[in-house]
Amino acid sequence: MSTFSDVDASPRPQDLIDYLDQAHSGLHSPKQRLRQGLPVGPGDRVLDLGCGAGHELAHLEEDGILAVGVDTSAVMLHASRSRLTDQDLPARLARADGARLPFRDGAFDACRIERVLQHVADPAAVLAEARRVLRPGGTLGVSEPDWASFTLASADPEAAAAVTAQVGTQIAQRAIGRQLRRLLVDAGFGSVRIEVELAVYRTLEELDLVISLRRAAERACAAGRLTERRAAELIAEQRDLSQRGGFHATLNRSVLAWAVQV
């Protein structure tokens, strides 16, 4: 299970905050698209469900929006509060489970959920709560990866398939990206719109910032899908391809969805 499923139980929670700092820069494009897709302006109330270290709360507040952040982690809420107060911005924060939000029905004009549903046990329950706290006509914006979409080019496609099948298996909802439309419709949302950002990785070093092929290969060996020798040959091949400019891997890095409370 990913450590983001229970940040406060992590032996090194600062590493997770540092990761979010890095991801905030690396995911600039989908974050901006998610922001642009929410029809809100100054004075509107927006819920950031799973606010993490508060990066987007700061953006919203700077735009004059009344942002409220919710997270299950005391560590992340502390990081959010520090970020906001350091910038002289209001800190409206609550510690709560996304499936049991402490807000009245229709309290918000919009809600954003970014890279959170992949870590929860019951995404449908979280989306139902998001719909409840949105006013009629309010918009929900969601951004999630689809780890199950990962592909890797190799002269040994069977070995590559064994390894790619292990990518994201430590995450609670590995294929959440491809489930968003169904989940949103089932939750009672309307006007569902989906966009997909395809990431193309051209070097092994670039991929390693997001996915560790070595760890995925180790899991494939442990599952009996691959021998250690064949796994080592695959990793060696990928290193060589990376050095020669022939490396190619892809991932639906961000599946962006917008839906309306009806």
Buried (B, 14 or more C-beta within 10 A) or exposed (E): EBBBBEBEEBEEBEEBBEBBBEBBEBBEEBBEBBBEBBBBEEEBBBBBBBBBBBBBBBBBBEBEBBBBBBBBBEBBBBBBBBBBEEEEBEBBBBEBBBBEBEBEEBBBBBBBBBBBBBBBEBBBBBBBBBBBBBBEEBBBBBBBBBBBBBBBBBEBEEBBBBBBBBBBBBBBBBBBBBBBBEBBEEBEBEEBBBBBBEBEBBBBEBBEEBBEBBEBBBBBBEEEBBEEEBBBBBBEBBBEBBEEEEBBBBBBBBBBBBBBBE
